Amino acid sequence: MTAGLTPTVRPARPRDVPAVVAMVHELAEYERAPDQCQLSAEQLDAALFGPTPALFGHVAVDDADRPLGFTLWFLNFSTWAGVHGIHLEDLYVRPEARGSGAGRRLLATLAAICVERGYRRLDWSMIDWNPAARFYAAVGAAPLAQWVPYRLTGPALHALAAQAGGGAPDATGGAPTRPSA
């Protein structure tokens, strides 16, 4: 950890993209899956700053405005609560900045966005052996043992998509457009 480091958190800017991409690759290395990380600067820039961004990000920076950590997140929606929430896709702090409060400040920033906007929850997943579980417990987060994550990718995703039988996605690539009344 850098001595006397007091990180600040701000929304990610286009100039932060190369550093965030590098940290995503560092995270993939840490999670023992570097070969699975294919994120490029062009992809992240388009996702964060394109015409209809659905991904958002924050960076923890040092006094010289150098990124030390980041969050990437998007909105989810609870049909039971009837309001949006935040799904934290990634939170990462570089090893030299761990213990500086950067991770707590990043997570607190997302909690503040939830509270300000009337969202009721902040969700994320983590790999089961990650020692960050102690940090998450310390801030009051609890694992959702009764929920099992699922993922559909590759050939299985394409096979299911082939069964759609019409219902073309709308121009944003989302769900089929709503029929007019």
Contacts in CASP RR format, 6 or more apart in sequence:
PFRMAT RR
TARGET T0000
AUTHOR 0000-0000-0000
METHOD contacts of the structure
MODEL  1
MTAGLTPTVRPARPRDVPAVVAMVHELAEYERAPDQCQLSAEQLDAALFG
PTPALFGHVAVDDADRPLGFTLWFLNFSTWAGVHGIHLEDLYVRPEARGS
GAGRRLLATLAAICVERGYRRLDWSMIDWNPAARFYAAVGAAPLAQWVPY
RLTGPALHALAAQAGGGAPDATGGAPTRPSA
1 96 0 8 1.000
1 97 0 8 1.000
1 98 0 8 1.000
1 99 0 8 1.000
1 100 0 8 1.000
2 62 0 8 1.000
2 96 0 8 1.000
2 97 0 8 1.000
2 100 0 8 1.000
4 100 0 8 1.000
5 62 0 8 1.000
5 63 0 8 1.000
5 68 0 8 1.000
5 97 0 8 1.000
5 100 0 8 1.000
6 63 0 8 1.000
6 100 0 8 1.000
7 60 0 8 1.000
7 61 0 8 1.000
7 62 0 8 1.000
7 68 0 8 1.000
7 69 0 8 1.000
7 97 0 8 1.000
7 100 0 8 1.000
7 101 0 8 1.000
7 102 0 8 1.000
7 105 0 8 1.000
8 60 0 8 1.000
8 61 0 8 1.000
8 105 0 8 1.000
9 58 0 8 1.000
9 59 0 8 1.000
9 60 0 8 1.000
9 61 0 8 1.000
9 102 0 8 1.000
9 105 0 8 1.000
9 106 0 8 1.000
9 109 0 8 1.000
10 58 0 8 1.000
10 59 0 8 1.000
10 61 0 8 1.000
11 56 0 8 1.000
11 57 0 8 1.000
11 58 0 8 1.000
11 59 0 8 1.000
12 20 0 8 1.000
12 48 0 8 1.000
12 56 0 8 1.000
12 57 0 8 1.000
12 58 0 8 1.000
12 59 0 8 1.000
12 70 0 8 1.000
14 45 0 8 1.000
14 48 0 8 1.000
14 49 0 8 1.000
16 59 0 8 1.000
16 67 0 8 1.000
16 70 0 8 1.000
17 41 0 8 1.000
17 44 0 8 1.000
17 45 0 8 1.000
17 48 0 8 1.000
18 41 0 8 1.000
19 59 0 8 1.000
19 66 0 8 1.000
19 67 0 8 1.000
19 70 0 8 1.000
20 44 0 8 1.000
20 57 0 8 1.000
20 59 0 8 1.000
20 67 0 8 1.000
20 70 0 8 1.000
20 72 0 8 1.000
21 39 0 8 1.000
21 40 0 8 1.000
21 41 0 8 1.000
21 44 0 8 1.000
23 67 0 8 1.000
23 69 0 8 1.000
23 70 0 8 1.000
23 92 0 8 1.000
23 94 0 8 1.000
24 37 0 8 1.000
24 39 0 8 1.000
24 44 0 8 1.000
24 70 0 8 1.000
24 72 0 8 1.000
24 90 0 8 1.000
24 92 0 8 1.000
25 34 0 8 1.000
25 37 0 8 1.000
25 39 0 8 1.000
26 92 0 8 1.000
26 94 0 8 1.000
27 37 0 8 1.000
27 90 0 8 1.000
27 92 0 8 1.000
28 34 0 8 1.000
28 36 0 8 1.000
28 37 0 8 1.000
30 92 0 8 1.000
31 127 0 8 1.000
31 130 0 8 1.000
47 53 0 8 1.000
47 54 0 8 1.000
47 55 0 8 1.000
48 55 0 8 1.000
48 56 0 8 1.000
48 57 0 8 1.000
52 172 0 8 1.000
54 74 0 8 1.000
54 75 0 8 1.000
55 72 0 8 1.000
55 73 0 8 1.000
55 74 0 8 1.000
55 89 0 8 1.000
56 72 0 8 1.000
56 73 0 8 1.000
56 74 0 8 1.000
57 70 0 8 1.000
57 71 0 8 1.000
57 72 0 8 1.000
57 73 0 8 1.000
58 70 0 8 1.000
58 71 0 8 1.000
58 106 0 8 1.000
58 109 0 8 1.000
58 110 0 8 1.000
59 67 0 8 1.000
59 68 0 8 1.000
59 69 0 8 1.000
59 70 0 8 1.000
60 67 0 8 1.000
60 68 0 8 1.000
60 69 0 8 1.000
60 70 0 8 1.000
60 93 0 8 1.000
60 97 0 8 1.000
60 102 0 8 1.000
60 103 0 8 1.000
60 105 0 8 1.000
60 106 0 8 1.000
61 67 0 8 1.000
61 68 0 8 1.000
62 68 0 8 1.000
62 97 0 8 1.000
68 93 0 8 1.000
68 94 0 8 1.000
68 96 0 8 1.000
68 97 0 8 1.000
68 100 0 8 1.000
68 102 0 8 1.000
69 92 0 8 1.000
69 93 0 8 1.000
69 94 0 8 1.000
69 97 0 8 1.000
69 102 0 8 1.000
69 103 0 8 1.000
69 106 0 8 1.000
70 90 0 8 1.000
70 91 0 8 1.000
70 92 0 8 1.000
70 106 0 8 1.000
71 88 0 8 1.000
71 90 0 8 1.000
71 91 0 8 1.000
71 106 0 8 1.000
71 107 0 8 1.000
71 109 0 8 1.000
71 110 0 8 1.000
72 88 0 8 1.000
72 89 0 8 1.000
72 90 0 8 1.000
73 86 0 8 1.000
73 87 0 8 1.000
73 88 0 8 1.000
73 89 0 8 1.000
73 110 0 8 1.000
74 86 0 8 1.000
74 87 0 8 1.000
74 89 0 8 1.000
75 84 0 8 1.000
75 85 0 8 1.000
75 86 0 8 1.000
75 87 0 8 1.000
76 84 0 8 1.000
76 85 0 8 1.000
76 86 0 8 1.000
76 87 0 8 1.000
76 123 0 8 1.000
77 83 0 8 1.000
77 84 0 8 1.000
77 85 0 8 1.000
78 84 0 8 1.000
78 85 0 8 1.000
78 120 0 8 1.000
78 121 0 8 1.000
81 120 0 8 1.000
81 121 0 8 1.000
83 118 0 8 1.000
83 119 0 8 1.000
83 120 0 8 1.000
84 117 0 8 1.000
84 119 0 8 1.000
85 114 0 8 1.000
85 119 0 8 1.000
85 120 0 8 1.000
85 121 0 8 1.000
85 122 0 8 1.000
85 123 0 8 1.000
86 110 0 8 1.000
86 113 0 8 1.000
86 114 0 8 1.000
86 119 0 8 1.000
86 121 0 8 1.000
86 122 0 8 1.000
86 123 0 8 1.000
87 123 0 8 1.000
87 124 0 8 1.000
88 107 0 8 1.000
88 110 0 8 1.000
88 122 0 8 1.000
88 123 0 8 1.000
88 124 0 8 1.000
89 124 0 8 1.000
91 103 0 8 1.000
91 106 0 8 1.000
91 107 0 8 1.000
91 124 0 8 1.000
93 99 0 8 1.000
93 100 0 8 1.000
93 102 0 8 1.000
93 103 0 8 1.000
93 106 0 8 1.000
103 135 0 8 1.000
104 135 0 8 1.000
104 139 0 8 1.000
107 122 0 8 1.000
107 139 0 8 1.000
110 122 0 8 1.000
111 122 0 8 1.000
113 119 0 8 1.000
114 120 0 8 1.000
114 121 0 8 1.000
114 122 0 8 1.000
125 149 0 8 1.000
126 132 0 8 1.000
126 133 0 8 1.000
126 136 0 8 1.000
133 143 0 8 1.000
152 160 0 8 1.000
166 176 0 8 1.000
167 176 0 8 1.000
168 176 0 8 1.000
169 175 0 8 1.000
169 176 0 8 1.000
170 176 0 8 1.000
170 177 0 8 1.000
END
